[in-house]
Amino acid sequence: MFRRLIPEDRRKVAESARVRVYSKGERIFAEGDPSDGFYLIVSGRVKIGKTTPSGRAARSAAGPRSP
């Protein structure tokens, strides 16, 4: 993901990165929350859910090996 960045830009990204660990079932953020950063999943899987305007639940999952 970051290989196309020049070394200086990669360094800046690495310096600002913070590792956070979340427990199973813990909400990371919700739709409408103010943006506070960029999330990169290093290990594990994250469930992504959204309720459509018609009230249907749409779900997906993401992780390091997700397409």
C-alpha positions in Angstrom: 0.0 0.0 0.0 2.8 2.4 0.8 5.5 1.2 -1.5 4.8 4.0 -4.1 5.5 6.7 -1.5 8.9 8.2 -1.5 11.0 7.3 1.6 10.4 10.6 3.3 6.7 10.3 3.0 6.8 6.7 4.3 8.8 8.0 7.3 6.2 10.6 8.0 3.4 8.0 7.9 5.3 5.7 10.2 6.1 8.4 12.7 2.4 9.4 13.0 1.1 5.8 13.2 -0.3 4.4 16.4 -1.0 0.8 17.2 -4.4 0.2 18.6 -5.8 -3.2 19.8 -9.6 -3.7 19.8 -11.5 -6.5 21.5 -13.9 -8.7 19.7 -17.3 -6.9 19.5 -15.8 -3.5 20.3 -16.9 -0.7 18.1 -14.1 1.1 16.4 -16.2 3.9 14.9 -19.8 4.5 13.8 -21.2 6.2 10.7 -21.3 9.9 11.2 -18.5 10.0 13.8 -15.9 12.7 13.1 -12.9 11.3 11.3 -9.8 11.1 13.5 -7.5 9.0 11.3 -6.8 6.3 8.9 -7.2 2.7 10.0 -5.1 -0.1 8.6 -6.0 -3.7 9.7 -2.7 -5.5 10.4 -4.2 -8.7 11.8 -7.7 -10.2 12.5 -10.9 -9.2 10.8 -13.3 -6.3 11.2 -17.0 -6.6 10.7 -18.6 -3.7 8.8 -22.3 -3.0 9.1 -24.7 -0.4 7.8 -28.4 0.0 7.9 -29.8 1.1 4.6 -32.5 3.8 4.3 -35.0 1.0 3.9 -34.0 -0.5 7.2 -32.1 -3.5 5.8 -28.8 -4.5 7.4 -25.9 -4.7 5.1 -22.8 -6.5 6.4 -19.3 -7.2 5.2 -15.9 -8.1 6.7 -12.4 -6.9 6.1 -8.9 -8.0 7.0 -5.4 -8.1 5.8 -6.2 -10.7 3.1 -9.6 -9.4 2.0 -9.8 -8.5 -1.7 
